[in-house]
C-alpha cells in the first residue's frame, strides 16, 4: 500500500492570473522519491529514482506549461546503477540555476564511480548540458572527507553559483 502511495506526485502550480492548479501525476513504473521544481515560465522539472534501492538510476523529465505530457525521460547518472534510495534522506536533490539549467546531486551507490577518497560511494553531482539533451558525466564532490552520512542538499542561483552540502566525517 505505501509503495502505491509514493508513486504519485502532487504538483501545485499557479498559472498567471488564474487560481492554482493541482494535478496528480503517476510516476513511471517503479519510480520513487520524486523532486519537482517549477520554473518562472511554468515549466515543471522532475527527477526521480527508479530501480533496485541499493543501485538504481535517476531519471529526469520536463513538462512545459502548454504540454499535454512530460517529455521522454533522460537518465541523470552517467553510470548505470550509480544512485541509491535507501531511506528518504538519501533522495535525489534538484535545483534550477542560471537560465533554468537543471542541477542534480545524490548519494552514490557502492558501485558508483568515481569513488570518494575513503573508497566509498560519496556525493555525486551533474547538470543538464547546454543543449538540454543529456546530462554531463557525474562528478564526485567529496575530496577530503569520508563516510558520507545521510543525504545532502543542493541550491543554485541565477548568477550561476551552485552549492552542494552534505555530512561526512573529517577522515580520509
Helices and strands as residue ranges (DSSP letters): H 2-6, E 8-14, E 20-26, E 32-38, E 44-52, E 55-63, E 74-75, G 88-90, E 93-96, G 98-100, E 102-107, E 123-127, E 139-140, E 153-156, E 162-165
